[in-house]
Amino acid sequence: MKRFIKDYLLTVFVLSPIVCLWIQFALGETDIFNRNYLVSLAVAFLTSTICLCGGEILLTSHSFLRQKFSLKEIEKKNYLLVLFRILLVVPGLDISYRLIDIFLDDFTYSGQIEQFYGGIFYTSLILLTTFVFNLVSEIKAVKKETKLKLQALEIENLKAKLKILTTQMNPHFLFNALNSIASVVLDRPEIAEEMIIKLSKLYRASLKSTEKDTHSLKDELSLCRDYLEIEKMRFEHRLNLRFEIDHTLDLNHYQIPVLYIQTLVENALKHGLSDKIEGGTIWLRIFKKGSSLIIEVEDDGQGIKVKSTEQKDGHKNSLQNCEKRLLLLNEKSTFDFEMREIGTLVTSRIQIEEAI
């Protein structure tokens, strides 16, 4: 109904008077608002009303019959509507001229054949112009809707980043780290102070990840070492670390997601070594192979046999989050996860030209 009222007002009260005036100018009439103009305006008014109302009736009847006989609905109803309206131009003009012939004594329908054919063209032009206005309005509405959807996606992206902030650092790690620091604060205050500084760096990086998605490989390795030193306070001799970093690599040259390697190492420690009484070893290998930067995190923990289904699912879910972050950085990257009889190996491959 809203569309019909808009079309009716545009057609009858805007376009019809303008077209009728244009016809008067084209005919060279000096007295613009004469009897011929009023007759033309009356014809345009009556014909437009018949075409618009008739078009709505035909479209409604068409939809009703399709629904009744379970036929597929036509998506582009606007095009169908303008077709119905144009089809009604000839009968609409015929009815209009006959009505005017009834009310005006000096007006004869038979003498208006030339005007009748001209009326077909001008009325069709008016209806098509109305359709173009609607089409432009529809395009603007779609653009506005798209813009709103993009704004909604940006909001969702911000929410996702906040979610990453709350889940990035394991809360159990925080509790354990604070307990470890508390245990040495009296006997070795300098060690406790150093651990607090390292812990603050990790949480600062977690906050940073909501503002900046990536940082240099050198910064990531520094955070990873801080994390492992804190954990080594708790595990002591049960945790062995092996860093195998290609010394020819320029660690400032490559960009990776913030806390990416730290998450992989934390995952290996939590799911691989934490429940292993004698502890174990975590290997971190970073090297160049062809056009790829390879990052490997391996542990000799419990392996696939000892893990319960719940542990396996938790392990996979945390690694899937890492994989998603890696693919957001570079869609050509690959992420491989191998759970062995003893231990786990996670391999990340980043295209060097994309990682710069």
C-alpha positions, -999 to 999 in steps of 0.1 A, spaced: 0 0 0 29 24 8 44 18 -26 11 23 -43 4 56 -26 39 69 -35 35 58 -71 0 74 -73 12 108 -59 42 108 -82 23 98 -113 -9 119 -109 2 150 -91 38 154 -104 45 136 -137 11 140 -154 10 178 -150 46 181 -162 40 160 -193 8 178 -202 26 212 -199 54 198 -221 28 188 -247 14 224 -246 48 239 -252 55 214 -280 23 224 -297 32 261 -295 2 270 -273 5 306 -260 -22 301 -234 -8 272 -215 -36 266 -191 -63 264 -217 -92 240 -222 -70 215 -241 -45 214 -212 -73 207 -187 -87 179 -209 -53 164 -213 -48 166 -175 -81 149 -169 -73 121 -194 -39 116 -177 -54 116 -143 -81 91 -152 -58 68 -172 -31 68 -146 -56 60 -119 -70 31 -140 -35 18 -148 -22 20 -113 -53 5 -96 -57 -21 -123 -21 -31 -121 -23 -36 -83 -55 -57 -88 -39 -78 -115 -7 -84 -94 -27 -93 -63 -49 -117 -84 -18 -132 -100 -2 -138 -65 -35 -153 -52 -38 -177 -81 -1 -188 -79 -6 -194 -41 -38 -213 -47 -23 -236 -73 10 -239 -55 30 -223 -83 64 -208 -79 63 -171 -69 80 -146 -93 108 -128 -75 108 -96 -97 73 -84 -89 82 -48 -98 88 -57 -134 55 -77 -135 37 -47 -121 49 -22 -146 40 -47 -174 4 -49 -161 2 -12 -159 14 -6 -195 -10 -33 -207 -38 -13 -192 -29 20 -210 -50 14 -241 -82 3 -222 -75 31 -196 -74 57 -223 -105 43 -239 -124 45 -207 -111 80 -199 -121 95 -233 -155 79 -231 -161 94 -196 -150 129 -208 -172 125 -239 -202 119 -215 -195 150 -193 -184 175 -220 -209 185 -246 -184 199 -272 -161 169 -268 -164 140 -292 -144 107 -287 -144 100 -325 -125 132 -331 -96 124 -307 -80 95 -326 -47 114 -330 -47 124 -293 -55 88 -284 -24 74 -300 -3 102 -285 -19 94 -251 -6 58 -254 30 70 -258 29 97 -231 10 76 -205 35 47 -211 63 73 -207 48 85 -174 45 49 -160 80 40 -171 94 71 -154 76 61 -122 92 27 -125 126 42 -129 121 63 -98 112 32 -79 142 14 -93 165 41 -82 149 42 -47 152 5 -45 190 6 -54 195 33 -27 176 11 -1 198 -19 -10 230 2 -6 218 15 27 209 -21 38 243 -33 27 260 -5 46 240 -14 78 250 -51 73 287 -41 70 284 -20 102 268 -50 119 297 -72 107 322 -47 121 304 -48 155 305 -86 154 342 -84 146 348 -62 176 328 -87 197 349 -115 183 381 -96 193 368 -91 228 361 -129 229 396 -136 219 408 -113 247 389 -132 273 399 -166 260 434 -159 248 452 -165 281 442 -196 300 428 -185 334 443 -216 350 477 -204 338 471 -171 356 461 -188 389 491 -212 387 515 -184 378 504 -163 407 507 -192 431 542 -199 419 551 -163 423 536 -163 458 557 -193 468 590 -175 461 581 -139 470 596 -142 505 627 -163 498 635 -151 463 619 -117 458 640 -108 428 628 -139 410 592 -131 420 596 -96 406 610 -109 374 581 -133 370 556 -106 376 572 -84 349 570 -114 324 534 -120 333 525 -84 328 541 -85 293 520 -115 284 488 -99 294 498 -66 277 503 -87 245 468 -102 250 454 -67 252 474 -57 222 459 -85 201 425 -67 201 441 -36 185 468 -52 163 464 -87 149 501 -93 141 536 -85 153 571 -96 145 584 -132 150 610 -118 173 584 -102 196 564 -135 196 594 -156 205 602 -132 234 566 -136 247 568 -173 243 601 -175 263 585 -154 291 555 -177 292 577 -209 294 599 -194 321 568 -187 342 556 -223 336 590 -237 344 587 -223 379 557 -247 384 570 -277 365 607 -272 375 628 -302 362 597 -319 347 597 -294 318 625 -294 292 626 -269 264 644 -272 230 645 -241 208 657 -248 173 656 -215 154 673 -209 121 699 -183 130 700 -170 94 663 -158 96 656 -121 102 631 -125 130 619 -89 125 611 -96 89 581 -119 95 547 -110 109 525 -136 127 494 -134 148 500 -121 184 504 -150 209 501 -175 181 532 -196 190 525 -191 227 491 -206 222 506 -237 204 532 -241 232 506 -237 259 484 -263 241 513 -288 240 520 -282 277 484 -284 288 473 -314 267 506 -332 264 527 -328 295 507 -315 324 493 -349 334 525 -368 327 541 -375 360 577 -375 348 571 -345 326 586 -342 291 601 -320 264 587 -293 241 605 -286 208 600 -253 190 615 -253 155 614 -224 131 631 -225 97 627 -216 61 618 -242 35 614 -231 -1 589 -202 -2 575 -210 32 583 -202 68 578 -234 89 569 -233 126 568 -267 144 557 -273 180 563 -309 192 559 -326 225 566 -361 238 535 -361 260 508 -386 266 499 -392 230 467 -405 215 463 -437 236 462 -421 270 439 -392 260 402 -394 267 376 -384 241 370 -351 260 407 -343 261 411 -351 223 381 -328 215 395 -300 237 429 -304 221 415 -302 186 392 -272 193 421 -251 207 442 -260 176 413 -252 153 412 -216 167 449 -213 159 443 -226 124 416 -200 118 439 -172 130 466 -184 107 443 -185 76 431 -150 84 467 -138 82 473 -157 49 448 -179 31 477 -197 14 490 -209 47 486 -245 58 481 -260 93 488 -296 101 481 -314 133 494 -349 140 485 -367 172 509 -396 176 512 -427 198 535 -406 219 532 -368 217 519 -344 192 533 -324 163 518 -292 150 532 -277 118 524 -242 104 535 -232 69 533 -195 61 541 -182 26 571 -159 29 560 -133 4 527 -130 22 543 -130 57 564 -99 51 
